[in-house]
Structure formats: C-alpha cells, structure tokens
C-alpha cells in the first residue's frame, strides 16, 4: 500500500469510529431515560456561563495588614 492509500484507509476508519461513538452516546442517553429528543436538545444548547460581578470599590486595607508581599519576603527583613 502506498502512503496515500494508508492515509485514506485511516481516515475512513476514523470516520467510522466517530459514527459508532455517536451511536453509543445516543444509546446511553436513551438507556438513562433521556430519550432521543432530550439528547438532541442537549447537543444543540450549551449552558450559559455564570457571570460574576466584580465591584470597582477598593478592598478594605485591614485585609492586608499582616500579609507579606509574595516572592519579595517580609517588609521588615532583607533577602539573604
């Protein structure tokens, strides 16, 4: 077999594998009770990402009173 024929045969095998995986997913959905209509709706809709609002107000400075700067060491000590 030439390299091109091998690549074509491999592409056909991959296409067949994808079809069978799709069939298996549909079968599992039906066995779980979702039914074909529910699985089709699930495939077409992806859940909307949950948005988190971050306020523009500054943080309370008391939160940082005992903290050290990461990677820079403590304020009252010098690096070795």
N, C-alpha and C positions, 0 to 999 in steps of 0.2 A: 504494500500500500504506500502511496505517496503521502507526503506530509499534508497536503491539501485534503486528500481523501480522509485521512485520520482526523483532521480538524472538523471536517463536515460531519463525520460519524459521531464525534464527541459532542458537537452542537446538537445533533438530533437526540442523543442520549440525555443531554441536559434539559432539552425542551420536554422530553417525555417525563423526566424526573419532576420537573416543575408542575406538570399537569397532574401527576399522581399525588404530589404533596397537596395541591389544591383540593383534589378529590378527598384525600384523607382528612383535611381540615374541615371540609363540609360535612363529612360523615361524623366526625367527632362532635361538631356543633349540633347535628341532628340528634345524636345519641344523648347529649346532655340536655336536650329538651328545648334548645333554642329554635329549632326549626329552620328551614331554608330562608324564610322571609326575614327573620331576625339576623341571621348571619350576613345576608346581603346588605342590610341596613347598617350593620356594624362595620362592614368593609368600606362603605362609602362615606361614613361620617367618622371623623376623628374627634376626640374630646377637646373642647376649647381649653387652652391653658389658663390656669388660675392666675389672675393679676394681683399683684401686691403693691399697695400704695406706700411709697416711702416719703415721709414728711420732710419738708425743707427746713424745719426748725433745727437748731443745733442741739447736740446731746448735752445732757447735764454734765458739767465739768467734774462733779463729785464722783462720777463713774471712773475717772481716770487718775484719781489722786494717788493710789498706791501701785499703779502699774509702771512697768519698765518698758522702754522702747524695745520692741522685738529686734533682736540681732545687734542692738547697739549697747546693751548692757544697762546697768543701773545708773541713775543720774549722779549719785554721789561717789561712784567708783570709776576708775580708769581701766581701760583694757590692758592686759599684761603686755 
